């Protein structure tokens, strides 16, 4: 039987509106780091969790932003449901992990539709 104390917690963070604040939401000229959620990411990482950074925009998009933010990840993935993910942080109502935490979304009333069409890493 596996020793549950040795199993690493698998934690996934989304990019858009979770690890970064899109320019359309802040009114700034470029996307900016979401320091509150980055601090949470770093806390779980310091506890030894297996850290995943993912995005619906793909693995390359997730890697580009992780590099810009100075975040190290155990793995990069496309955002979707995986059976091995214990905890998910996302700005949307999702059921992608065993436990899903909806993060605060800045200026939610502002549409991201146009920004999503033109975003770059």
C-alpha positions in Angstrom: 0.0 0.0 0.0 1.3 3.5 -0.9 2.3 5.7 1.9 -0.1 8.7 1.5 2.3 11.0 3.4 4.8 10.7 0.5 2.3 11.5 -2.3 2.9 14.9 -3.7 -0.1 17.2 -4.0 -0.6 18.0 -7.7 -1.6 21.7 -8.2 -2.5 23.4 -11.4 -2.7 27.1 -12.1 -4.2 28.8 -15.2 -2.5 31.7 -16.9 -5.1 34.2 -18.1 -6.9 36.1 -15.3 -5.2 33.8 -12.7 -1.4 34.3 -12.9 -1.7 37.3 -15.1 -4.1 40.2 -15.3 -5.0 41.0 -18.9 -4.5 44.6 -20.1 -8.2 44.8 -21.0 -9.0 44.3 -17.3 -6.4 46.7 -15.9 -6.5 49.5 -18.5 -2.7 49.2 -18.8 -0.9 48.8 -22.1 0.2 45.3 -21.4 -0.7 42.2 -19.4 0.7 42.3 -15.8 1.5 39.7 -13.1 -1.2 38.8 -10.6 1.1 39.0 -7.5 -1.5 37.7 -5.1 -2.0 34.4 -7.0 1.7 34.1 -7.8 2.4 34.2 -4.0 -0.1 31.4 -3.6 1.6 29.4 -6.4 5.0 29.9 -4.7 3.7 28.8 -1.3 2.4 25.5 -2.7 5.7 25.1 -4.6 7.7 25.7 -1.3 5.6 23.0 0.3 6.8 20.5 -2.2 3.7 20.2 -4.4 4.0 19.1 -8.0 3.2 22.3 -9.9 1.5 22.5 -13.2 1.0 25.7 -15.3 -1.5 25.3 -18.0 -3.6 27.3 -20.4 -6.4 26.9 -22.9 -3.9 28.7 -25.2 -1.6 25.7 -25.2 1.6 24.6 -23.7 3.8 27.1 -25.5 1.7 30.0 -24.2 1.9 28.6 -20.6 5.7 28.2 -20.9 6.1 31.7 -22.3 4.2 33.3 -19.4 5.9 31.1 -16.8 9.3 32.3 -18.1 8.1 36.0 -18.1 6.9 35.6 -14.5 10.0 33.7 -13.4 7.9 30.7 -12.3 9.3 27.2 -12.4 6.8 24.4 -13.0 7.1 20.6 -12.7 5.1 20.4 -15.9 3.2 22.4 -18.5 -0.1 21.2 -20.0 -3.1 22.2 -22.1 -5.9 23.2 -19.7 -8.4 20.3 -19.4 -9.5 17.7 -16.9 -6.9 15.2 -15.8 -7.4 12.5 -13.2 -4.1 13.2 -11.4 -4.8 16.9 -10.6 -5.7 17.4 -6.9 -6.1 21.2 -6.8 -6.9 23.7 -9.5 -6.8 27.5 -9.4 -8.7 29.3 -12.2 -10.8 32.4 -12.6 -13.6 30.5 -14.2 -16.1 28.0 -12.7 -14.3 24.7 -13.6 -14.3 21.1 -12.5 -10.9 20.2 -13.8 -9.4 18.9 -10.5 -10.5 17.1 -7.4 -10.8 20.5 -5.7 -11.3 23.7 -7.8 -10.7 27.2 -6.4 -12.2 30.1 -8.3 -9.8 33.1 -8.0 -10.9 36.7 -8.0 -11.3 38.1 -11.5 -10.5 41.8 -11.9 -13.2 43.9 -13.6 -15.2 40.8 -14.5 -17.8 43.0 -16.3 -15.3 43.8 -19.0 -15.4 41.3 -21.9 -12.2 39.4 -22.7 -13.5 38.2 -26.1 -11.5 40.6 -28.3 -8.4 40.3 -26.0 -8.6 36.5 -26.2 -8.5 36.7 -30.1 -5.4 38.9 -30.1 -3.4 37.8 -27.0 0.2 36.8 -27.3 2.6 35.4 -24.8 
